[in-house]
């Protein structure tokens, strides 16, 4: 059985192989936002788990790169 994730928790969506922050719950889905910002997506709770420590470090690096690119007028790739 899937565990209900709290808002703000960094999770891994195994169905899409993406990291995201829990933004809320809509019907049977968990609403996730990419670590670099952008459009939310709905994920099935059975495919979502709390991010590992290594995934947290990856997310921090990705987020920092995106913020640095945005602040310098560059493009995040």
C-alpha positions as CSV (number, residue, x, y, z in Angstrom):
1,X,0.0,0.0,0.0
2,X,1.3,3.5,-0.9
3,X,2.1,6.0,1.8
4,X,0.6,9.4,1.6
5,X,3.4,11.9,1.0
6,X,3.5,15.3,2.7
7,X,3.6,18.5,0.7
8,X,7.1,19.7,0.2
9,X,8.6,16.2,0.3
10,X,11.1,15.3,-2.4
11,X,10.1,12.1,-4.1
12,X,11.0,9.8,-7.0
13,X,8.3,8.9,-9.5
14,X,9.4,5.4,-10.8
15,X,6.8,5.6,-13.7
16,X,8.5,8.6,-15.2
17,X,12.0,8.3,-13.6
18,X,11.7,11.9,-12.4
19,X,12.3,13.6,-9.1
20,X,9.7,16.1,-7.9
21,X,8.4,17.9,-4.9
22,X,4.9,17.0,-3.6
23,X,2.6,19.9,-4.2
24,X,-0.6,18.3,-3.1
25,X,-3.1,15.5,-3.9
26,X,-5.7,15.6,-6.5
27,X,-8.1,12.7,-6.6
28,X,-6.1,9.5,-6.6
29,X,-2.9,11.3,-7.8
30,X,0.0,13.0,-6.1
31,X,0.8,16.4,-7.8
32,X,4.5,16.8,-8.3
33,X,6.6,19.7,-9.5
34,X,10.0,19.1,-11.1
35,X,13.0,20.1,-9.0
36,X,14.0,22.7,-11.6
37,X,10.5,24.2,-11.6
38,X,8.0,24.0,-14.3
39,X,4.7,22.3,-14.9
40,X,3.3,19.9,-12.3
41,X,2.4,16.3,-13.2
42,X,0.1,13.8,-11.6
43,X,1.7,10.6,-10.3
44,X,0.1,7.4,-9.1
45,X,1.0,6.9,-5.4
46,X,2.0,3.3,-6.1
47,X,4.9,4.5,-8.2
48,X,6.1,7.3,-5.8
49,X,8.6,6.8,-3.0
50,X,10.7,9.2,-0.9
51,X,13.9,10.2,-2.5
52,X,17.2,8.6,-1.4
53,X,20.1,10.7,0.0
54,X,21.9,10.4,-3.4
55,X,18.7,11.6,-5.2
56,X,18.5,14.6,-2.8
57,X,22.0,15.6,-3.7
58,X,21.2,15.3,-7.4
59,X,18.1,17.4,-6.9
60,X,20.1,20.1,-5.1
61,X,22.7,20.3,-7.9
62,X,20.0,20.4,-10.6
63,X,18.1,23.1,-8.7
64,X,21.2,25.2,-8.1
65,X,22.1,25.0,-11.8
66,X,18.6,26.1,-12.8
67,X,18.7,29.0,-10.4
68,X,22.1,30.1,-11.5
69,X,21.1,30.0,-15.2
70,X,18.0,32.0,-14.5
71,X,19.8,34.6,-12.5
72,X,22.5,35.1,-15.2
73,X,20.0,35.3,-18.0
74,X,21.2,32.0,-19.4
75,X,19.3,29.0,-20.4
76,X,19.1,25.9,-18.3
77,X,19.8,22.8,-20.4
